[in-house]
Amino acid sequence: MGGLAAATVRTRRLDLVPLAVAHAGEMAGVLADPALHAFIGGAPLTAPELRARYEQLVGGSPDPAVVWCNWVVRLRAEDRLAGTVQATVTDGGRAAEVAWVIGTDRQGRGIAREAAQGLVGLLVDRGVRTVVAHVHPDHAASAAVARAAGLAPTDERQDGEVRWELRNAP
């Protein structure tokens, strides 16, 4: 599964490009709106803070049983970044928890949906059997993205968020 993090995913309009520390400057601007954190908590990071965070992510998980896979979402026609998608792969490559975030000025264009579909497709193609996302119950847009990526809500909650899940036959 380690090679998964190095895969570039190409969708109709997007390139999901493996995260690099060099993306921090542009991504700090993409993620700068405090409104982005309404459902996920926290606050926007400065470019140096984001650079430090990306160094950590690119360095990989300290747990050899966990693989961190992170991509920036590039709008191919505009040649600019729109957000990120990520997968934390566990259970020997059979399970992954996914997340997405798209800058507020790039929302409403189906970018998160397309990026999440591309990510989930890659994971399933690489043998992941269970894909999970946690979505705030009031975040209708993120729930729509999860549904479009093939996930369905469960009755489970974690930290107040709904667990969404896609299970493939073994």
Secondary structure, DSSP 8 states (H G I E B T S, - for coil): -GGGGG--EE-SSEEEEE--GGGHHHHHHHT--GGGGTTT-S----HHHHHHHHHHHHH--SSTT-EEEEEEEEETTTTEEEEEEEEEEEGGGTEEEEEEEE-GGGTTSSHHHHHHHHHHHHHHHTT--EEEEEE-TT-HHHHHHHHHTT-EEEEEEETTEEEEEEE---
